[in-house]
């Protein structure tokens, strides 16, 4: 007798996020949807589903571990018990193709190009009811449909309930954001989270959230969520004027040939420049770039509570950048002099639509940027040079860093301007609150 084996791969899996872990997962304060009326209602409409799909996912890793402490006593070698003294350690990380800032905004980053990219993640503002409760983390949902069937473009409620599972990650706090762009590969980004809880379900409609209320150390049982249907080519809302909402088609990705990197005179001994336009003589040829944001946290605990009350991010926060390039020439420089000058630089990475080309002064140029990353006040920490027999080029690796002083620091660190930016509609349409509260 043959035993059937369930085959699950990327074909029948998808990833979703809800920015607020313990508040309603439907708009207008709706705590549940027992009649399944709003599962596919857009998040920006009344009673809209705040569980949003993430797109162009390339990998997902998640799991948990439990630490136990042995209880011993004199007279017996074997422990009399093993107690759990710390909450389970839950983790999630996923990688996706960069495109237009949609995934970043859906997960709580600010992509207006003016406010610190990390502002919402490092704010702890549950004292303001109009602001998302980022002090308690976010919820993520990994959906697995029936085996051997695509999950995109299908009504999840029409699939057998017993064949559709959901893994919920509750109270997830961002621990790392990283992006990489290399010659010969599509630019990617990775997010890593640590969380309080993990829970699994059958079905996709009106299920209890996986989060924990840290003020009570109990599960949140009065808030439900539903998983919306997924689509390969999706649209996102764009605010036009004061109150008109227009739906635009999403970007599926960008190629490495559609990138523009602006280094200026960031190199200390390396003759650096820009990666586009007429090439300045002897400037370095950039082969790859990486930006890494590592967020350290302090757990605020209290006797009588199993879970921490909240997690606070540590400041100043450091953002690192690495650049790998073919070295063309050196500039006249003295490292000792550079230490005293303390030069700071602005480095930008723009990702364009390779199909949107305009003629400018007789030169064809890409004109429509999907997303722009700007790293302000970067200091170059090191330059290292490599060459050996058989290598076709002499290479240089530049490492730099910038610091963020706090959530309201809009002069240092990372700023992102995404084509898919959509402001918090009630804040600008009704009460005039700032875009980031």
C-alpha positions in Angstrom: 0.0 0.0 0.0 1.4 3.4 -1.0 1.3 6.1 1.5 0.5 9.5 0.0 3.1 12.2 0.6 2.1 15.8 0.8 4.4 18.0 -1.3 4.6 21.6 -0.3 6.8 24.1 -2.0 6.8 27.8 -3.0 3.9 27.0 -5.5 1.3 26.8 -2.8 2.7 29.2 -0.1 2.3 32.9 0.5 3.2 35.5 3.2 1.0 38.2 4.8 1.5 40.9 7.4 -0.6 42.9 9.8 1.3 45.9 11.2 -0.4 45.9 14.6 -0.2 42.8 16.7 -3.0 43.3 19.2 -5.4 45.8 17.7 -8.3 44.9 15.3 -7.1 43.4 12.0 -10.0 45.1 10.1 -10.3 48.8 9.5 -12.8 51.0 11.5 -12.1 48.9 14.7 -13.9 45.8 13.4 -12.7 42.9 15.7 -14.1 40.0 13.7 -15.8 39.1 10.4 -18.0 36.0 11.2 -20.0 36.3 8.0 -16.8 36.6 5.8 -18.0 39.9 4.3 -14.7 41.9 4.4 -12.0 39.3 3.7 -11.1 40.8 0.4 -12.0 44.4 1.1 -9.0 46.7 0.5 -7.2 47.8 3.7 -7.8 51.6 3.1 -11.6 51.3 2.9 -14.1 51.1 5.7 -13.9 47.7 7.5 -11.1 46.8 5.1 -8.9 43.8 5.8 -5.6 45.1 7.4 -3.9 41.7 6.7 -1.8 42.6 3.6 0.0 40.3 1.2 3.7 40.6 0.5 4.9 40.1 -3.0 7.9 38.7 -4.9 8.9 36.5 -1.9 11.9 34.3 -2.7 12.4 32.5 0.7 10.8 32.2 4.1 12.4 30.7 7.2 10.7 30.5 10.6 10.8 28.4 13.8 11.0 28.5 17.5 13.0 27.2 20.5 12.2 26.7 24.1 14.8 27.0 26.9 14.3 24.8 30.0 16.2 24.9 33.3 16.9 21.8 35.3 15.7 21.7 38.9 18.0 19.6 41.1 18.1 18.7 44.8 20.6 17.0 47.1 20.1 13.2 47.3 19.1 12.7 43.6 21.1 13.0 40.4 18.3 13.1 38.0 16.5 16.5 37.9 13.1 16.5 39.7 11.7 18.9 37.1 12.5 21.1 34.1 10.9 24.6 34.1 10.5 27.0 31.3 11.9 30.3 32.7 11.8 32.4 29.5 9.3 32.8 26.8 9.8 30.8 23.6 12.2 32.3 21.1 10.3 32.7 17.8 12.0 33.9 14.6 11.1 34.8 11.1 13.1 36.0 8.1 12.2 36.3 4.5 13.8 37.5 1.3 12.2 39.2 -1.7 12.9 41.0 -4.9 13.1 44.8 -4.6 10.7 46.8 -6.7 8.8 49.9 -5.6 8.7 50.1 -1.8 5.4 48.2 -1.4 6.6 45.5 0.9 8.5 48.0 3.0 5.5 50.2 3.5 3.2 47.1 4.2 5.6 46.0 7.0 5.7 49.4 8.7 8.6 51.3 7.1 8.2 54.9 6.0 8.8 55.4 2.2 7.9 59.0 1.7 11.6 60.0 1.2 11.4 62.7 3.9 11.0 60.8 7.2 13.5 58.3 8.6 12.9 54.9 7.0 12.9 53.3 10.5 10.7 55.8 12.3 7.6 53.7 12.8 9.5 50.6 13.9 11.5 52.4 16.5 8.6 54.5 17.9 6.7 53.2 21.0 3.5 55.2 20.9 0.6 53.2 22.2 -0.3 56.3 24.2 -1.7 57.8 21.0 -4.8 55.9 19.9 -4.5 57.3 16.3 -1.1 55.7 15.8 -0.4 52.0 15.0 0.7 50.1 18.1 4.3 49.4 17.1 5.3 48.9 20.8 3.7 45.4 20.6 5.1 44.3 17.2 3.4 43.0 14.1 1.7 39.7 13.1 2.8 37.6 10.1 1.0 34.8 8.4 2.4 32.0 6.3 -0.3 30.3 4.2 0.0 26.9 2.7 -2.7 25.8 0.2 -3.5 22.3 -1.1 -0.4 20.6 -2.6 0.4 20.8 -6.3 -1.9 23.8 -6.8 -1.0 27.4 -7.3 -2.3 29.7 -4.5 -2.2 32.9 -6.6 -5.4 33.9 -8.4 -7.7 31.5 -6.6 -10.5 31.9 -4.0 -9.0 30.5 -0.8 -12.4 29.8 0.7 -13.2 27.4 -2.2 -10.3 25.2 -1.3 -10.9 22.5 1.3 -10.5 23.9 4.8 -8.5 20.8 5.9 -6.1 21.4 3.1 -5.3 25.0 3.8 -3.1 25.8 6.8 -1.9 29.1 8.3 1.1 29.6 10.5 0.8 32.8 12.5 3.8 34.6 14.0 2.7 36.9 16.8 4.3 40.1 18.2 7.1 40.2 15.6 9.8 42.9 16.2 12.2 43.9 13.4 15.8 42.9 14.1 17.4 43.4 10.7 16.8 44.9 7.3 19.3 44.3 4.5 19.5 44.8 0.8 22.0 43.8 -1.8 22.5 44.7 -5.5 25.1 42.9 -7.5 26.1 42.8 -11.2 24.4 39.9 -12.8 21.6 39.5 -10.3 18.3 41.1 -9.4 18.4 43.4 -6.3 17.0 41.7 -3.2 16.1 42.7 0.4 15.8 40.6 3.6 13.9 41.2 6.8 14.5 39.4 10.1 12.2 39.4 13.1 12.0 38.0 16.6 8.6 37.3 18.0 6.6 36.2 21.1 4.5 33.4 19.7 3.7 30.9 16.9 0.4 29.3 16.2 -1.1 27.1 13.4 -4.6 27.0 12.0 -6.9 25.3 9.5 -8.8 27.6 7.1 -8.4 31.2 6.3 -11.5 33.1 7.7 -12.2 34.7 11.1 -9.4 33.0 13.0 -8.0 34.3 16.4 -4.8 36.3 16.1 -1.5 34.6 17.2 -0.4 37.5 19.3 0.1 37.9 23.1 -1.0 40.9 25.1 2.2 41.8 27.0 0.3 43.6 29.7 -1.5 40.4 30.7 0.8 37.7 29.3 -2.3 36.1 27.8 -3.4 35.3 24.3 -5.5 37.9 22.5 -8.8 36.1 22.1 -11.2 38.8 21.1 -9.5 39.8 17.8 -9.8 37.7 14.7 -8.2 37.9 11.3 -8.9 36.6 7.7 -6.5 35.9 4.9 -7.3 37.7 1.6 -7.0 36.1 -1.8 -3.7 36.6 -3.6 -2.9 37.9 -7.0 0.3 37.9 -9.1 -0.3 41.3 -10.7 -1.7 43.5 -8.0 -2.5 47.2 -7.7 -1.8 49.6 -4.9 -3.5 52.8 -3.9 -2.0 56.2 -4.8 -3.3 59.4 -3.3 -4.0 62.1 -5.9 -4.6 65.6 -4.6 -6.2 65.8 -1.2 -8.6 62.8 -1.2 -8.8 61.0 -4.6 -7.4 57.5 -4.6 -6.1 56.0 -7.8 -5.1 52.4 -8.3 -1.7 51.8 -10.0 -0.2 48.6 -11.3 2.7 47.2 -9.2 6.2 46.7 -10.3 7.4 43.1 -10.7 11.0 43.9 -10.1 14.0 45.8 -11.5 17.2 44.6 -13.1 20.7 45.4 -12.1 21.1 47.4 -15.3 18.3 49.8 -14.1 20.2 51.0 -11.0 21.9 54.3 -10.5 24.4 54.6 -7.7 25.7 58.0 -6.6 28.9 58.0 -4.6 30.3 61.4 -5.3 33.7 61.8 -3.6 33.0 59.2 -0.9 36.3 57.4 -1.6 39.3 58.3 0.5 42.0 56.8 -1.7 39.7 55.4 -4.3 38.6 57.6 -7.2 34.8 57.1 -6.9 31.9 58.6 -8.8 28.5 57.7 -10.2 27.5 54.5 -11.8 25.5 56.2 -14.6 25.8 58.8 -17.3 29.1 59.8 -19.0 31.9 58.0 -17.2 34.5 60.2 -15.5 38.0 59.1 -16.4 39.4 56.4 -14.1 36.5 56.2 -11.6 35.9 52.9 -9.9 33.5 50.4 -11.5 31.0 49.3 -8.9 30.2 45.6 -8.9 28.0 45.3 -5.9 26.5 47.2 -3.0 24.9 46.1 0.3 23.1 48.1 3.1 22.6 46.5 6.5 20.4 47.9 9.3 20.8 45.9 12.5 18.4 46.8 15.3 19.4 46.0 18.9 16.7 45.9 21.5 16.3 46.0 25.2 13.6 43.9 26.7 11.5 45.6 29.4 10.5 42.9 31.9 8.7 42.9 35.3 8.2 40.3 38.1 4.9 38.6 37.8 4.9 38.7 34.0 6.0 35.8 31.8 6.4 37.9 28.7 8.3 41.2 28.6 6.1 44.4 28.7 7.7 45.7 25.5 11.0 46.0 23.6 12.8 49.3 23.1 15.3 49.8 20.4 18.8 50.9 21.4 20.3 54.2 20.2 22.3 55.4 18.4 21.5 52.9 15.7 24.1 52.1 13.1 23.5 51.5 9.4 26.4 50.0 7.4 27.1 50.1 3.7 29.5 48.0 1.7 30.7 48.7 -1.8 32.7 46.3 -4.0 34.3 47.8 -7.1 37.0 47.4 -9.8 39.7 49.9 -9.0 40.7 52.1 -11.8 42.9 54.7 -10.1 43.8 56.2 -6.8 43.5 59.9 -5.8 46.2 61.8 -3.9 45.2 61.5 -0.3 46.6 61.1 3.2 44.7 58.9 5.6 45.9 60.9 8.6 44.5 64.1 7.1 41.2 62.3 6.4 40.9 61.4 10.1 40.9 65.0 11.1 38.6 66.3 8.3 35.8 63.9 9.2 34.1 64.2 5.9 30.5 62.9 5.6 28.8 61.9 2.4 25.3 61.2 0.9 25.0 58.0 -1.0 22.0 57.2 -3.2 20.7 54.1 -4.9 17.9 54.6 -7.4 16.0 51.8 -9.1 14.3 52.7 -12.4 11.8 51.2 -14.8 14.0 50.0 -17.7 11.0 50.3 -20.0 10.5 54.1 -19.3 13.1 55.8 -21.4 13.1 59.4 -22.5 15.4 61.5 -24.7 17.3 64.1 -22.7 19.7 66.3 -24.7 20.0 63.6 -27.3 20.8 60.9 -24.7 18.3 58.2 -23.8 17.8 58.1 -20.0 15.4 56.2 -17.7 13.0 58.7 -16.3 10.6 56.8 -13.9 12.2 55.7 -10.6 10.5 52.9 -8.7 12.3 53.4 -5.4 15.2 55.5 -4.2 17.4 54.7 -1.2 19.3 57.7 0.4 21.9 57.2 3.1 22.8 60.5 4.7 25.9 61.5 6.6 28.0 58.4 5.7 31.5 58.1 7.0 33.9 55.8 5.2 35.4 53.5 7.8 37.7 51.4 5.6 39.0 50.8 2.2 40.7 47.5 1.4 42.5 46.5 -1.9 42.9 43.0 -3.3 44.9 41.7 -6.2 46.8 38.5 -7.0 48.3 36.7 -10.0 45.5 35.5 -12.2 43.0 38.1 -11.2 41.7 40.2 -14.1 41.3 43.3 -12.0 42.4 45.0 -8.9 39.5 45.2 -6.5 38.6 47.6 -3.7 36.1 47.1 -0.9 34.8 50.2 0.8 32.9 50.1 4.1 31.0 53.0 5.6 28.5 53.7 8.3 25.8 56.2 9.4 24.1 56.6 12.7 20.5 57.3 13.6 20.0 59.2 16.8 16.3 58.4 17.3 12.9 58.1 15.6 12.7 61.8 14.9 16.2 62.1 13.4 15.5 63.2 9.8 19.0 64.3 9.0 21.0 61.1 9.5 20.5 57.5 8.4 18.4 55.8 5.7 15.6 57.4 3.8 13.5 55.6 1.1 11.2 57.2 -1.5 9.0 54.5 -2.9 6.6 54.8 -5.9 3.9 52.9 -3.9 4.0 55.4 -1.0 0.5 55.9 0.5 0.0 58.2 3.5 -2.3 57.4 6.4 -5.5 58.7 4.9 -7.3 59.7 8.1 -4.3 61.6 9.2 -4.2 63.9 6.2 -7.8 63.9 5.1 -9.5 64.5 8.4 -7.4 65.8 11.2 -4.2 66.9 9.6 -1.8 64.8 11.7 1.7 64.3 10.4 2.3 61.3 8.2 4.3 59.6 10.9 2.7 60.0 14.4 
